[in-house]
Amino acid sequence: MSRTPTSRKEVSRERILDAASRAIRRKGFHGVGVAEVMNEAGLTHGGFYAHFQSKDVLLSEALGRAGRDASTMLETSMNRLMAAGLSPFRALVESYLYGSEIANREKGCPVAALCSEVPTQPDEVADSFRQLVVKLHRLVKQTLPAIQSPEAAWAITSTLVGAVQLARALGDNEVGRSVLVEVKRELLARYEV
């Protein structure tokens, strides 16, 4: 949460956003229902419209929450690894392609979890998603070693997201984990100096 809620309504709204941000990463946009989110938040379905004008508004705001939560986790991991002596690029690759990302869809990167569903979403939701992609690309670009071309950032961003998607499709097993290990090895061999 970016700030501490001060009223009961704000506390309820935060619980709804928290539940929705996990649900969209776990089930995708189409798999999330208002009743399910409200139930997971410990609230009644009837109170939804006191907090959000529509499901699309909820999805858009939940994406923002998911992005902030995933960024915080990624940055915490990167900072820990950089404090241990890893370069920013290596810290990013190691953190993003961490083995538990396969099973941790609910708390992982929303870009990897939802990318294929965005074209079917209304503009409001798609615009929120695009902001997450741009932020991830910017982070990749900022961590690239100085001798690398900044244009490589899109290829790296795509590779990171695609590796997580493929690993999840293959499952939390030796094959799925090997995708992350091999992609990590290739990215570091190619771009780390």
C-alpha positions as CSV (number, residue, x, y, z in Angstrom):
1,M,0.0,0.0,0.0
2,S,1.3,3.4,-0.9
3,R,-0.2,5.2,2.1
4,T,-2.1,4.3,5.2
5,P,-5.9,4.4,4.8
6,T,-7.5,6.7,7.3
7,S,-11.2,5.8,7.1
8,R,-13.1,2.5,7.2
9,K,-14.1,3.1,3.5
10,E,-10.5,3.5,2.5
11,V,-9.5,0.4,4.4
12,S,-12.2,-1.6,2.6
13,R,-11.1,-0.1,-0.8
14,E,-7.5,-1.2,-0.1
15,R,-8.6,-4.7,0.8
16,I,-10.6,-4.9,-2.5
17,L,-7.6,-3.7,-4.5
18,D,-5.3,-6.1,-2.7
19,A,-7.6,-9.0,-3.4
20,A,-8.2,-7.9,-7.0
21,S,-4.5,-7.5,-7.8
22,R,-3.8,-11.0,-6.7
23,A,-6.8,-12.4,-8.4
24,I,-6.0,-10.9,-11.8
25,R,-2.5,-12.3,-11.7
26,R,-3.8,-15.7,-10.6
27,K,-6.8,-16.1,-13.0
28,G,-6.4,-13.4,-15.6
29,F,-8.8,-10.6,-16.4
30,H,-11.6,-12.8,-17.7
31,G,-11.3,-15.2,-14.7
32,V,-12.0,-12.5,-12.1
33,G,-15.5,-11.8,-10.9
34,V,-16.6,-8.9,-8.7
35,A,-18.3,-11.3,-6.2
36,E,-15.2,-13.4,-5.9
37,V,-13.0,-10.3,-5.2
38,M,-15.4,-8.9,-2.7
39,N,-15.6,-12.3,-0.9
40,E,-11.8,-12.6,-0.8
41,A,-11.7,-9.0,0.6
42,G,-14.1,-10.1,3.3
43,L,-16.9,-7.8,2.0
44,T,-20.3,-8.2,0.5
45,H,-20.8,-8.1,-3.2
46,G,-23.4,-5.3,-2.8
47,G,-20.8,-2.9,-1.5
48,F,-18.7,-2.9,-4.6
49,Y,-20.2,0.2,-6.3
50,A,-19.5,2.2,-3.2
51,H,-15.8,1.9,-4.1
52,F,-15.7,1.5,-7.9
53,Q,-17.8,2.7,-10.8
54,S,-17.3,-0.5,-12.8
55,K,-15.3,-3.7,-13.0
56,D,-13.1,-2.0,-15.6
57,V,-12.2,0.7,-13.1
58,L,-11.4,-2.0,-10.5
59,L,-9.2,-3.9,-13.0
60,S,-7.3,-0.8,-14.0
61,E,-6.6,0.2,-10.4
62,A,-5.8,-3.4,-9.5
63,L,-3.2,-3.5,-12.2
64,G,-1.6,-0.4,-10.7
65,R,-1.6,-2.1,-7.3
66,A,-0.1,-5.3,-8.8
67,G,2.6,-3.3,-10.6
68,R,3.6,-1.4,-7.4
69,D,3.6,-4.6,-5.3
70,A,5.7,-6.5,-7.9
71,S,8.1,-3.5,-8.3
72,T,8.6,-3.3,-4.6
73,M,9.4,-7.0,-4.4
74,L,11.8,-6.8,-7.5
75,E,13.5,-3.7,-6.2
76,T,14.0,-5.2,-2.7
77,S,15.6,-8.3,-4.2
78,M,17.7,-6.2,-6.6
79,N,18.9,-4.0,-3.7
80,R,19.9,-7.0,-1.6
81,L,21.8,-8.6,-4.5
82,M,23.5,-5.3,-5.4
83,A,24.6,-4.9,-1.7
84,A,26.2,-8.3,-2.1
85,G,28.2,-7.0,-5.1
86,L,26.1,-7.9,-8.1
87,S,25.8,-5.4,-10.9
88,P,22.4,-3.7,-11.4
89,F,21.8,-5.7,-14.6
90,R,22.7,-9.1,-13.0
91,A,20.6,-8.2,-10.0
92,L,17.6,-7.5,-12.2
93,V,18.0,-10.7,-14.3
94,E,18.5,-12.8,-11.1
95,S,15.5,-11.3,-9.4
96,Y,13.1,-11.4,-12.3
97,L,13.9,-14.9,-13.3
98,Y,13.9,-16.3,-9.8
99,G,12.7,-19.9,-9.7
100,S,9.7,-19.3,-7.4
101,E,8.3,-16.9,-10.0
102,I,6.8,-20.0,-11.8
103,A,4.5,-20.8,-8.9
104,N,4.2,-17.3,-7.5
105,R,1.9,-16.0,-10.2
106,E,-0.4,-14.4,-7.7
107,K,2.4,-12.1,-6.4
108,G,4.6,-12.0,-9.4
109,C,5.0,-9.6,-12.3
110,P,1.6,-8.7,-13.8
111,V,3.2,-8.1,-17.2
112,A,4.2,-11.8,-17.5
113,A,0.9,-12.9,-16.0
114,L,-1.5,-10.9,-18.2
115,C,0.3,-9.9,-21.4
116,S,-1.7,-12.1,-23.7
117,E,-5.0,-10.9,-22.4
118,V,-4.5,-7.2,-22.9
119,P,-5.7,-6.9,-26.5
120,T,-9.2,-8.0,-25.4
121,Q,-9.4,-5.4,-22.6
122,P,-11.1,-2.0,-22.7
123,D,-8.8,1.0,-23.3
124,E,-8.7,2.0,-19.6
125,V,-7.4,-1.4,-18.6
126,A,-5.0,-1.7,-21.5
127,D,-3.6,1.8,-20.8
128,S,-2.9,0.8,-17.2
129,F,-1.1,-2.3,-18.5
130,R,1.0,-0.4,-21.0
131,Q,2.3,1.8,-18.2
132,L,3.6,-1.3,-16.4
133,V,5.3,-2.4,-19.6
134,V,7.0,1.0,-20.1
135,K,8.1,1.0,-16.4
136,L,9.7,-2.5,-16.8
137,H,11.4,-1.5,-20.0
138,R,12.7,1.7,-18.3
139,L,14.1,-0.4,-15.5
140,V,15.9,-2.8,-17.9
141,K,17.3,0.2,-19.8
142,Q,18.6,1.8,-16.6
143,T,20.4,-1.4,-15.5
144,L,22.1,-2.1,-18.8
145,P,25.9,-2.0,-18.6
146,A,27.1,1.2,-20.2
147,I,28.7,-0.4,-23.2
148,Q,25.4,-2.0,-24.3
149,S,23.1,-0.3,-26.7
150,P,20.0,1.1,-25.0
151,E,18.0,-0.3,-27.9
152,A,18.7,-3.8,-26.5
153,A,16.3,-3.0,-23.6
154,W,13.2,-4.1,-25.6
155,A,14.8,-7.4,-26.5
156,I,15.8,-8.0,-22.9
157,T,12.4,-7.0,-21.6
158,S,10.7,-9.3,-24.0
159,T,13.0,-12.1,-23.1
160,L,12.4,-11.7,-19.4
161,V,8.6,-11.7,-19.7
162,G,8.6,-14.5,-22.3
163,A,10.8,-16.7,-20.2
164,V,8.5,-16.4,-17.2
165,Q,5.5,-17.1,-19.4
166,L,7.1,-20.2,-20.9
167,A,8.3,-21.5,-17.6
168,R,4.8,-21.2,-16.2
169,A,3.4,-23.0,-19.2
170,L,5.8,-25.8,-18.7
171,G,5.1,-26.0,-15.0
172,D,6.9,-25.7,-11.7
173,N,9.2,-28.7,-12.4
174,E,12.6,-29.4,-13.8
175,V,11.7,-28.3,-17.3
176,G,10.0,-25.1,-16.3
177,R,12.8,-24.1,-14.0
178,S,15.4,-24.9,-16.7
179,V,13.8,-22.3,-18.9
180,L,14.6,-19.6,-16.3
181,V,18.1,-21.0,-15.7
182,E,19.0,-21.1,-19.4
183,V,17.5,-17.7,-20.2
184,K,19.3,-16.2,-17.2
185,R,22.6,-17.7,-18.4
186,E,22.2,-16.4,-22.0
187,L,21.2,-12.9,-21.0
188,L,24.1,-12.6,-18.6
189,A,26.6,-14.0,-21.1
190,R,25.4,-11.6,-23.8
191,Y,24.8,-8.4,-21.9
192,E,26.8,-8.5,-18.7
193,V,30.3,-7.2,-19.0
